[in-house]
Amino acid sequence: FLWQDFRPHLTLIDIEETPEQYHMFADTGAGYASLAAARRLLEENGVPPGGITTINPVNEPGATDHVAPDLAISLLSCGFHYPIDDYLDLFLGTLDRGGAVVLDLRNRYRARGSAALDALFGAGTPDVIAEAGRHQRILLTRT
């Protein structure tokens, strides 16, 4: 619906597969997604191929350095399975340009805190937009 209503350019960022596959919160993320499958799903639902960029930062180091989204969304991934540190610059840049960030953050991670979370919450005003069990969905906008 997002594409149908607003016609944004979609940039999908994922490490896809890693040799390890684990769940729960860890210092690094386990990849188990497919950018090709995500692209195919979007195209089958009307998004033109030119409206989608896919980036695997493991295979394309530095490829996210020039990504400048108006809205960055990570649901049940960054901040849920692993810390936000790897994407902090992307999130801060999004907020600096007047954009917004949506993250699912584990309550335990928020309670424990981190320098990256402090930096993100220092740059944006967090609003809880949904709660589910052990995590909250947070919308951050420029402070």
N, CA and C of each residue as an Amber inpcrd file, in Angstrom:
protein
   429
   0.8240000  -1.1980000   0.0000000   0.0000000   0.0000000   0.0000000
   0.8630000   1.2550000   0.0000000   1.9970000   1.1960000   0.6340000
   2.8940000   2.3460000   0.6720000   3.2570000   2.7720000  -0.7470000
   3.6330000   1.8000000  -1.5840000   4.0190000   2.1500000  -2.9480000
   2.8190000   2.6690000  -3.7320000   1.6610000   2.0500000  -3.5760000
   0.4740000   2.4750000  -4.3170000   0.0730000   3.9010000  -3.9630000
   0.2010000   4.2630000  -2.6970000  -0.2310000   5.5890000  -2.2540000
   0.7920000   6.6880000  -2.5150000   2.0880000   6.3690000  -2.3970000
   3.1080000   7.4250000  -2.4310000   4.1370000   7.2950000  -3.5470000
   4.2220000   6.1520000  -4.1910000   5.1780000   5.9040000  -5.2680000
   6.6350000   6.2080000  -4.8660000   7.0750000   5.7100000  -3.7120000
   8.4620000   5.9650000  -3.3130000   9.4290000   5.0540000  -4.0710000
  10.6880000   5.4180000  -4.0690000  11.7250000   4.4920000  -4.5120000
  12.0340000   3.6260000  -3.2960000  12.0090000   2.3250000  -3.4530000
  12.2290000   1.4060000  -2.3400000  13.6570000   0.8910000  -2.3680000
  14.3580000   1.0240000  -1.2490000  15.6970000   0.4700000  -1.1080000
  15.6410000  -0.5830000  -0.0200000  15.9190000  -1.8230000  -0.3920000
  15.9080000  -2.9380000   0.5480000  17.3450000  -3.2720000   0.9030000
  17.6410000  -3.3170000   2.1920000  18.9970000  -3.6010000   2.6640000
  18.9270000  -4.8290000   3.5600000  19.7100000  -5.8500000   3.2300000
  19.7130000  -7.0670000   4.0390000  21.0030000  -7.8290000   3.7880000
  21.5200000  -8.4780000   4.8350000  22.7200000  -9.3010000   4.6720000
  22.3800000 -10.6770000   4.0980000  21.1030000 -10.9520000   3.9430000
  20.5870000 -12.1970000   3.3790000  21.0260000 -13.4160000   4.1840000
  22.0620000 -14.1150000   3.7660000  22.4200000 -15.3610000   4.4330000
  23.7740000 -15.2680000   5.1070000  23.8590000 -15.8980000   6.2680000
  25.1250000 -16.0480000   6.9730000  25.2490000 -17.5210000   7.3440000
  26.4750000 -18.0050000   7.5740000  26.6340000 -19.4170000   7.9340000
  25.8860000 -19.7650000   9.2320000  25.8740000 -18.8200000  10.1690000
  25.1740000 -19.0540000  11.4190000  23.7260000 -18.6100000  11.2560000
  22.8330000 -19.3170000  11.8940000  21.4480000 -18.8850000  11.8980000
  20.9560000 -19.0130000  13.3280000  20.6660000 -17.8900000  13.9460000
  20.2430000 -17.8940000  15.3350000  19.2020000 -16.8160000  15.5230000
  18.4810000 -16.9450000  16.5700000  17.4310000 -15.9880000  16.8750000
  17.6990000 -15.4220000  18.2630000  16.8320000 -14.5630000  18.7110000
  17.0020000 -13.8310000  19.9580000  17.9690000 -12.6810000  19.6990000
  18.2290000 -11.8800000  20.7160000  19.0730000 -10.7000000  20.5570000
  20.5330000 -11.1090000  20.6660000  21.3350000 -10.7060000  19.7020000
  22.7540000 -11.0360000  19.6850000  23.5230000  -9.8240000  19.1910000
  24.8380000  -9.8430000  19.4080000  25.6680000  -8.7080000  19.0010000
  25.7800000  -8.5670000  17.4880000  25.5490000  -9.6340000  16.7570000
  25.5470000  -9.5750000  15.3030000  24.2710000 -10.2240000  14.7960000
  23.9270000  -9.9440000  13.5560000  22.6840000 -10.4830000  13.0090000
  22.9140000 -11.7250000  12.1760000  21.9650000 -12.6370000  12.2270000
  21.9910000 -13.8210000  11.3840000  21.0960000 -13.5510000  10.1860000
  21.6520000 -13.6920000   9.0070000  20.8610000 -13.4250000   7.8130000
  20.1550000 -14.6650000   7.3150000  18.9130000 -14.5230000   6.9320000
  18.1630000 -15.6520000   6.3850000  17.0170000 -15.1500000   5.5190000
  17.2920000 -14.1380000   4.7360000  16.2930000 -13.5570000   3.8460000
  16.8260000 -13.6010000   2.4160000  15.9800000 -13.2480000   1.4870000
  16.3800000 -13.2080000   0.0860000  15.9330000 -11.8910000  -0.5250000
  16.8920000 -11.0770000  -0.9210000  16.5630000  -9.8250000  -1.5940000
  15.8850000 -10.0970000  -2.9350000  16.3020000 -11.1560000  -3.6130000
  15.6820000 -11.4980000  -4.9010000  14.2060000 -11.8520000  -4.7070000
  13.9040000 -12.6050000  -3.6590000  12.5060000 -12.9690000  -3.3930000
  11.6940000 -11.7390000  -3.0000000  12.2870000 -10.8470000  -2.2120000
  11.5870000  -9.6160000  -1.8170000  11.3150000  -8.7420000  -3.0390000
  12.3070000  -8.6290000  -3.9140000  12.1330000  -7.8570000  -5.1550000
  11.0050000  -8.4620000  -5.9970000  11.0360000  -9.7800000  -6.1480000
  10.0210000 -10.4680000  -6.9450000   8.6160000 -10.2150000  -6.3770000
   8.4720000 -10.2840000  -5.0620000   7.1830000 -10.0210000  -4.4210000
   6.6970000  -8.6050000  -4.7240000   7.5960000  -7.6330000  -4.6080000
   7.2250000  -6.2430000  -4.8890000   6.8280000  -6.0550000  -6.3500000
   7.6200000  -6.6270000  -7.2540000   7.3180000  -6.4950000  -8.6840000
   5.9890000  -7.1630000  -9.0300000   5.7230000  -8.3240000  -8.4290000
   4.4560000  -9.0190000  -8.6830000   3.2620000  -8.2280000  -8.1510000
   3.5350000  -7.2890000  -7.2610000   2.4720000  -6.4610000  -6.7000000
   2.4820000  -5.0420000  -7.2550000   3.1160000  -4.8660000  -8.4170000
   2.9900000  -3.6130000  -9.1410000   4.1250000  -2.6180000  -9.0420000
   5.1370000  -2.8840000  -8.2320000   6.2630000  -1.9520000  -8.1520000
   7.1580000  -2.2030000  -9.3690000   7.4500000  -1.1670000 -10.1520000
   8.2930000  -1.3740000 -11.3340000   9.7280000  -1.7040000 -10.9190000
  10.4230000  -2.5260000 -11.7110000  11.7960000  -2.8990000 -11.3730000
  12.7020000  -1.7010000 -11.0980000  12.5150000  -0.6060000 -11.8260000
  13.3340000   0.5880000 -11.6150000  13.0260000   1.3200000 -10.3250000
  11.9660000   0.9280000  -9.6460000  11.5880000   1.5620000  -8.3840000
  12.1330000   0.8530000  -7.1680000  13.0000000  -0.1560000  -7.4060000
  13.5280000  -0.9660000  -6.3110000  15.0440000  -1.0480000  -6.4210000
  15.7260000  -0.7600000  -5.3280000  17.1650000  -0.9940000  -5.2240000
  17.3730000  -2.0060000  -4.1130000  18.2220000  -2.9950000  -4.3450000
  18.5520000  -3.9600000  -3.2970000  20.0370000  -3.8560000  -2.9880000
  20.3520000  -3.9160000  -1.7060000  21.7460000  -3.8080000  -1.2670000
  22.0230000  -4.8770000  -0.2170000  23.0620000  -5.6550000  -0.4420000
  23.5790000  -6.5660000   0.5700000  24.8980000  -5.9590000   1.0370000
  24.9280000  -5.3520000   2.2460000  26.1380000  -4.6520000   2.6830000
  27.3480000  -5.5600000   2.8900000  27.1290000  -6.8570000   3.0370000
  28.2560000  -7.7860000   3.1550000  28.9210000  -7.9490000   1.7920000
  28.1080000  -8.0780000   0.7530000  28.6330000  -8.2560000  -0.6060000
  29.0200000  -6.9430000  -1.2690000  28.4500000  -5.8320000  -0.7900000
  28.6990000  -4.5160000  -1.3770000  29.0970000  -3.5230000  -0.2830000
  30.2840000  -3.6790000   0.3030000  30.6870000  -2.7660000   1.3790000
  30.6340000  -1.3090000   0.9140000  30.1040000  -0.4600000   1.7530000
  30.0110000   0.9610000   1.4390000  28.7930000   1.3380000   0.6150000
  28.0300000   0.3580000   0.1550000  26.8800000   0.6550000  -0.7070000
  25.7940000   1.4370000   0.0200000  25.7430000   1.3250000   1.3290000
  24.7170000   2.0720000   2.0730000  25.1710000   3.4870000   2.4190000
  26.4240000   3.8140000   2.1340000  26.9550000   5.1330000   2.5020000
  26.2020000   6.2830000   1.8380000  25.6380000   6.0430000   0.6670000
  24.9820000   7.1190000  -0.0740000  23.4640000   6.9620000  -0.1190000
  22.9410000   6.0380000   0.6750000  21.4920000   5.8590000   0.7530000
  20.9360000   6.9840000   1.6210000  19.9300000   7.6760000   1.1280000
  19.3600000   8.8260000   1.8460000  17.8350000   8.7160000   1.8930000
  17.3210000   7.8130000   2.7170000  15.8640000   7.6300000   2.7340000
  15.1220000   8.7520000   3.4560000  13.8700000   8.9170000   3.0770000
  12.9640000   9.7940000   3.8240000  12.3630000   9.0270000   4.9930000
  12.2720000   7.7130000   4.8410000  11.7130000   6.8430000   5.8660000
  12.5260000   5.5650000   5.8960000  13.0850000   5.2370000   7.0560000
  13.8210000   3.9870000   7.2440000  12.9950000   3.1040000   8.1710000
  12.7240000   1.8850000   7.7420000  11.8930000   0.9670000   8.5110000
  12.6330000  -0.3500000   8.6930000  12.6950000  -0.8330000   9.9310000
  13.2120000  -2.1640000  10.2130000  12.2700000  -2.8190000  11.2100000
  11.5220000  -3.7940000  10.7390000  10.5470000  -4.4690000  11.5830000
  11.0710000  -5.8450000  11.9750000  11.0980000  -6.0940000  13.2820000
  11.5440000  -7.3780000  13.8230000  12.9280000  -7.7670000  13.3110000
  13.8200000  -6.7940000  13.1970000  15.1790000  -7.0640000  12.7270000
  16.1640000  -6.2110000  13.5210000  16.6150000  -5.0950000  12.9480000
  17.5720000  -4.2120000  13.6150000  16.9370000  -3.6290000  14.8790000
  17.5770000  -3.8490000  16.0220000  17.0130000  -3.4130000  17.2970000
  16.1690000  -4.4780000  17.9590000  15.8640000  -5.5140000  17.1980000
  15.0880000  -6.6340000  17.7210000  15.9650000  -7.8750000  17.8480000
  16.6590000  -8.2400000  16.7490000  17.5610000  -9.3920000  16.7720000
  19.0180000  -8.9950000  16.9890000  19.3630000  -7.7490000  16.6960000
  20.7500000  -7.2960000  16.8330000  20.7450000  -5.7860000  17.0560000
  21.8530000  -5.2450000  17.6180000  21.9180000  -3.8080000  17.9250000
  21.8150000  -2.9380000  16.6710000  21.4780000  -1.6860000  16.8790000
  21.2970000  -0.7400000  15.7690000  22.6070000  -0.1680000  15.2450000
  23.7090000  -0.4810000  15.8820000  24.9950000   0.1560000  15.5920000
  25.3590000   0.2050000  14.1070000  25.1950000  -0.9060000  13.3840000
  25.5960000  -0.9530000  11.9710000  24.8020000   0.0080000  11.0980000
  23.6000000   0.3710000  11.5280000  22.7420000   1.2450000  10.7300000
  22.5420000   2.6180000  11.3690000  23.2840000   2.9030000  12.4260000
  23.1080000   4.1700000  13.1340000  23.3140000   5.3700000  12.2120000
  24.3740000   5.3800000  11.4160000  24.6240000   6.5240000  10.5220000
  23.4760000   6.7150000   9.5310000  22.9400000   5.6310000   9.0090000
  21.8020000   5.7070000   8.0910000  20.5950000   6.3200000   8.8020000
  20.3210000   5.8690000  10.0220000  19.1760000   6.3930000  10.7780000
  19.3710000   7.8660000  11.1400000  20.5740000   8.2240000  11.5860000
  20.8360000   9.6220000  11.9510000  20.7210000  10.5310000  10.7300000
  21.2390000  10.0810000   9.5950000  21.1220000  10.8620000   8.3610000
  19.6700000  11.0520000   7.9520000  18.8810000  10.0170000   8.1220000
  17.4490000  10.1040000   7.8090000  16.7860000  11.1710000   8.6700000
  17.0680000  11.1530000   9.9650000  16.4880000  12.1520000  10.8760000
  17.0140000  13.5490000  10.5670000  18.3090000  13.6600000  10.2660000
  18.9030000  14.9700000   9.9560000  18.2350000  15.6340000   8.7560000
  17.7820000  14.8210000   7.7950000  17.1280000  15.3590000   6.5970000
  15.6260000  15.5630000   6.8020000  15.1590000  15.3910000   8.0410000
  13.7390000  15.5950000   8.3210000  12.8820000  14.3640000   8.1160000
  13.5150000  13.2200000   7.9340000  12.7790000  11.9760000   7.7360000
  12.3980000  11.3210000   9.0510000  11.9810000  10.0820000   8.9530000
  11.5330000   9.3360000  10.1260000  12.1240000   7.9280000  10.1000000
  12.1930000   7.3280000  11.2840000  12.7190000   5.9750000  11.4500000
  11.6970000   5.1740000  12.2480000  11.4020000   3.9670000  11.7910000
  10.5130000   3.0580000  12.5160000  11.3030000   1.7940000  12.8290000
  11.3630000   1.4440000  14.1140000  12.1050000   0.2680000  14.5640000
  11.2910000  -0.5140000  15.5760000  11.4340000  -1.8380000  15.5440000
  10.9270000  -2.6820000  16.6160000  12.0910000  -2.9190000  17.5690000
  11.9790000  -2.3990000  18.7810000  13.0590000  -2.5060000  19.7610000
  12.6300000  -3.3990000  20.9180000  13.4810000  -4.3630000  21.2320000
  13.2030000  -5.2080000  22.3980000  13.2540000  -4.3480000  23.6580000
  12.3300000  -4.5830000  24.5570000  12.2960000  -3.8390000  25.8200000
  13.6020000  -4.0060000  26.5840000  14.1430000  -5.2100000  26.5740000
  15.3930000  -5.5030000  27.2860000  16.5480000  -4.6760000  26.7160000
  16.5840000  -4.5190000  25.3990000  17.6290000  -3.7260000  24.7370000
  17.5020000  -2.2610000  25.1410000  16.2940000  -1.7370000  25.1130000
  16.0770000  -0.3380000  25.5220000  16.4640000  -0.1370000  26.9760000
  16.0940000  -1.0750000  27.8450000  16.3900000  -0.9450000  29.2760000
  17.8920000  -1.0040000  29.5280000  18.5750000  -1.8730000  28.8120000
  20.0250000  -2.0090000  28.9740000  20.7400000  -0.7860000  28.4150000
  20.2160000  -0.2460000  27.3250000  20.7980000   0.9530000  26.7290000
  22.0870000   0.6820000  25.9850000  22.4990000   1.6590000  25.2020000
  23.7600000   1.5920000  24.4620000  24.0840000   2.9900000  23.9640000
  25.3290000   3.2010000  23.6040000  25.7340000   4.5020000  23.0680000
  24.9730000   4.8010000  21.7730000  24.7470000   3.7770000  20.9490000
  24.0260000   3.9810000  19.6870000  22.5770000   4.3830000  19.9480000
  21.9170000   3.7200000  20.8870000  20.5410000   4.1040000  21.2290000
  20.4980000   5.5210000  21.7800000  21.4670000   5.8620000  22.6340000
  21.5230000   7.2260000  23.1780000  21.6500000   8.2480000  22.0490000
  22.5140000   7.9550000  21.0740000  22.7030000   8.8750000  19.9420000
  21.4210000   8.9970000  19.1200000  20.7640000   7.8730000  18.8730000
  19.5370000   7.8950000  18.0800000  18.4330000   8.6530000  18.8030000
  18.2440000   8.3690000  20.0810000  17.1980000   9.0520000  20.8460000
  17.5540000  10.5120000  21.1060000  18.8420000  10.8500000  21.0390000
  19.2480000  12.2430000  21.1530000  18.9480000  13.0340000  19.8930000
  18.8690000  12.3350000  18.7610000  18.6280000  12.9990000  17.4750000
  17.1540000  13.0180000  17.0940000  16.3800000  12.1410000  17.6900000
  14.9700000  12.0460000  17.3230000  14.0800000  11.8620000  18.5270000
  12.8380000  12.2520000  18.3650000  11.8390000  12.0760000  19.4140000
  11.1530000  10.7340000  19.1960000  11.2800000   9.8100000  20.1700000
  10.6510000   8.5050000  19.9970000   9.2040000   8.4990000  20.4810000
   8.3420000   7.9310000  19.6700000   6.9460000   7.7060000  20.0480000
   6.6590000   6.2230000  19.8900000   6.0690000   5.6250000  20.9010000
   5.6680000   4.2240000  20.8120000   4.3800000   4.1730000  19.9910000
   4.4260000   3.4750000  18.8640000   3.2370000   3.3970000  18.0080000
   2.5540000   2.0370000  18.1050000   3.2360000   1.0530000  18.7110000
   2.6280000  -0.2610000  18.9390000   3.4530000  -1.0010000  19.9830000
   2.8010000  -1.8770000  20.7070000   3.4920000  -2.7180000  21.6870000
   3.0530000  -4.1530000  21.4740000   4.0030000  -5.0640000  21.6280000
   3.6890000  -6.4830000  21.4700000   4.6290000  -7.2960000  22.3440000
   4.1250000  -7.7780000  23.4460000   4.9300000  -8.6500000  24.2900000
   6.1960000  -7.9930000  24.7820000   7.3080000  -8.4310000  24.2420000
   8.6150000  -7.9870000  24.7280000   9.2670000  -6.9120000  23.8730000
   8.5080000  -6.2790000  23.0020000   9.0960000  -5.2000000  22.2040000
   8.0720000  -4.1050000  21.9510000   8.6250000  -2.9670000  21.5290000
   7.7980000  -1.8250000  21.1530000   8.1840000  -1.3880000  19.7440000
   7.1980000  -0.9560000  18.9850000   7.4610000  -0.3460000  17.6800000
   7.5660000   1.1530000  17.9250000   8.7230000   1.7090000  17.5680000
   9.0500000   3.1020000  17.8460000   9.0990000   3.8940000  16.5380000
   8.4800000   5.0560000  16.5330000   8.5990000   6.0190000  15.4380000
   9.4570000   7.1580000  15.9550000  10.5660000   7.4150000  15.2740000
  11.4410000   8.5320000  15.6390000  11.3440000   9.6100000  14.5780000
  11.1510000  10.8330000  15.0300000  11.1620000  11.9970000  14.1490000
  12.1490000  13.0000000  14.7170000  12.5450000  13.9450000  13.9100000
  13.5640000  14.9310000  14.3030000  13.1630000  15.6820000  15.5590000
  14.1170000  15.8040000  16.4790000  13.8980000  16.5480000  17.7200000
  13.8970000  18.0310000  17.4370000
